[in-house]
Structure formats: structure tokens, C-alpha cells
Amino acid sequence: MINTVSVCFSYETGLKNCLTLRDMLSAVELSMKPIIKALYLNARGFFLKTLSFFLPRKKPAPLHRNIENILVIRIDRVGDMVLSTPAFRSIKAAMPHAQLTVLASPANAPILANNPDVDNVIVYDRFSSLQNKIRVISEIRSRHFSLAIDLYTDYELKTACLAGMSGTANRIGYAAHGREIFFNCQIPRIEKDKHFIDVTLDLLNYIGISAQSSSPSIYISRDEHTRASNWMHEKGFEEKKIVAIHPGANYETQRWLPEYYADVICLIRQKPQLDVILFGGPSDKKVVEDILAGVKSNICVYIQDDLRKFLAILSQCHLLVCNNSGPLHCAAALNIPTISFMGPTVKEQWMPAGDIHHVLRMDELPCIGCNLGCCKIKTHDCMRLIRPATVIEVILKGMFTNNGDM
């Protein structure tokens, strides 16, 4: 008996030591990533800036009155496209007779459907074959754009490269670690601690375009509205206020806990005048399953395979509860009130503007705003400490209705 207990104790101790070592290695890896990234970006910036000395000197950005055909590059995520719609509106207001073409991704191109400010959309799939990419670039070059605007605000090179390969006479975008080598007009650096929308609008100031409005926009057609209304009728939602739930997010650290979402759904459904639609994208099936495991009754679930249908259904809802993600910005563009959870990202850059939106964030945490995809201290406190009771309190106060009665 003594030998058995000793063996078990040794095994458990060894296992704990292994786990501790693994956690230490994981922590070291997380701490090294920013250092490696900084070294790479600094080296890249030095190389590309040195190379730029052999290129023609940059010219002043052209004024908008001399521009007739514009290409705007926005091939990243859905939320980024939504937040760029004020820039499209400002461009079209300043140059109503100019043709505005947006280079979009397969994921975010549907956002532009029915948008009166966008004349053409070219879809560029970064995961497609080299042959298809060459075909798209050839199409861009054949259109002889007067100006290419790269709205990307981070350090990656892909959109700057596309601007460089477009053959456009004038190319502008933000400078970051050598990206500017692909632009031939004098360009600014990004001002920190500004909202994403304001950063995109600031770029337009360099060609003499002033902001018309900072409100994002999505346009639902009459047919889309009718189909969504029929869908809601089939689900029996006519007499209730619908709370949409979307638990998806790009990074793990941006996700509120599935069990918390389940608790909120259960509490909402205790109110006879309320009901829930649980949304999710194709990559959210696991988290949706985890939420359903904690819900004791049947609820309406829609795993979206059609972004336009999701937008139309969302436009019929009274409130969206979600993470800091694309659906949050879609709801804001549709003027749907939101409750969102914001963790490691920069609050000032991403929070929706307006009194109808409520952002829940643990601002007092020392690690808040780390901007990491994985929690380096393994607690996930920025999400774990936001409790379901807080969300229900916000909903039931009726702060998102005109008469205060939910």
C-alpha cells in the first residue's frame, strides 16, 4: 500500500512539474513573440527604406478634383469593410462623377451590395491560385485608375503590394515599417488612439476630401427585408422583442465565455416578451454547440452561410449581444442597439459610437489592452470577470428602447 501511494504521489508530482514547465515554456514563447516581431519589422523597415533611395522621389498627393477613376483596397475582414463605408461616402460626395471601385475579399464584398457610393467591386481572394491572382491584377491594371487608396492601417505588406502592382498613376496609404515603398505619393503615419473610422477618413484629407459622416452604413434591399420578415414570421417571432446573440470573434481572447452566453439566454427566455436567435458563422459551430449544451430548452439557431441573409435577419432584431467582432459593426451600421464585450483590443479604436451601444470592459485590469490573441497570464480575466447578471441588468433596464419598457 505504501509503495502504491508513493508511486501515485510521484506520478502526480511529476505531472504537475510537467504542466508547470509547459506553462513556463508557453509564457516564454508568448513573451518572445513581440520581440521577434519587433526585430523583423525593424529589419524590414530598414531594408525597404534603404531600397527607396533608388526609387523616384515621392510626389505630393493629387487633389481630388483631378481624379476621375479611384481604386480603394479593402481585402481584410467584414468589420473593417463596414467601418470603411464612411470613407466611400466621403469620396463620392466630393467626387460624384468619379468612378469608385473597391477591391474586396470574398468574405467582405457582400457588405457593399446596394451601396450607392460604390460603383464597382473587384473580388481578390488571397487564398486562390496564382493564376487567378494574376488575372485579377491584370484586370485592375487594364482599368487605368487615376488613384489607388490603401486603407490598411497595420504593418502587413499585401495591400501595399497590390497598390504597387496596380499600375495606378497615384498611390497613397499609411506608412508602416517600409510599406511606403509601394506608394508614390507623400503619405502620413497613423495617429495612435484614434477610432478606426477616423483613421480611414484622415487618409482622405491628404487629397482634399473632408469627412461627410463617421456613421457606417449597410443597405438592405426591399426584397431582402421581405424575405427576412417572412423568415421571422415562420419562426413565430411577431409578438416578441428579439435579442440576437453572436458569440463569434477572430481571436480567443475576444470571446466571452460560452457558459456565460448560455446563462444569458436562459435568463432572457424567462421573460415572456423576449426571445433569442443564436447566430454563428461557419467557424463558430463548436462554440454554438457549447452554448446549446448549457441551454435547457430549444432555441432558434442560425449558422450563417449567406452574409446578406444574416444582415437582413439581424436588421429585424431589437438588440445584439456579441463580442468585439464583425457582427458588432454590422449591427451598428444597421442602427441595431448592441451590448458587446471588449477585452484586449484598443477600446478607443474599435468601440461602436452612439448612445444605443453599451460596451462592457474590465478597464481596471492592469493587463487590459494587451492586444494579444492568447491570454499570456492564462486567466482570461478580461472576459471571465464580466458576469451574465451584468448583461441581463443592462437588457432589462430597457435602455435600448424609446419608452424604457422591454
Secondary structure, 3 states (H helix, E strand, C coil): CHHHHHHHHHHHHHHHHHHHHHHHHHHHHHHHHHHHHHHHHHHHHHHHHHHHCCCCCCECCCCHHHCCEEEEEECCCHHHHHHHHHHHHHHHHHCCCCEEEEEECCCCHHHHCCCCCCCEEEECCCCCCHHHHHHHHHHHHHCCCCEEEECCCCCCCHHHHHHHHCCCCEEEECECCCHHHHCCECCCECCCCCCHHHHHHHHHHCCCCCCCCCCCCCCCCHHHHHHHHHHHHHCCCCCCEEEEEECCCCCHHHCCCHHHHHHHHHHHCCCCCEEEEEEECHHHHHHHHHHHHCCCCCCEEEECCCHHHHHHHHCCCCEEEEECCHHHHHHHHCCCCEEEECCCCCHHHHCCCCCCEEEECCCCCCCCCCCCCCCCCCCCHHHHCCCHHHHHHHHHCCCCCCCCCC
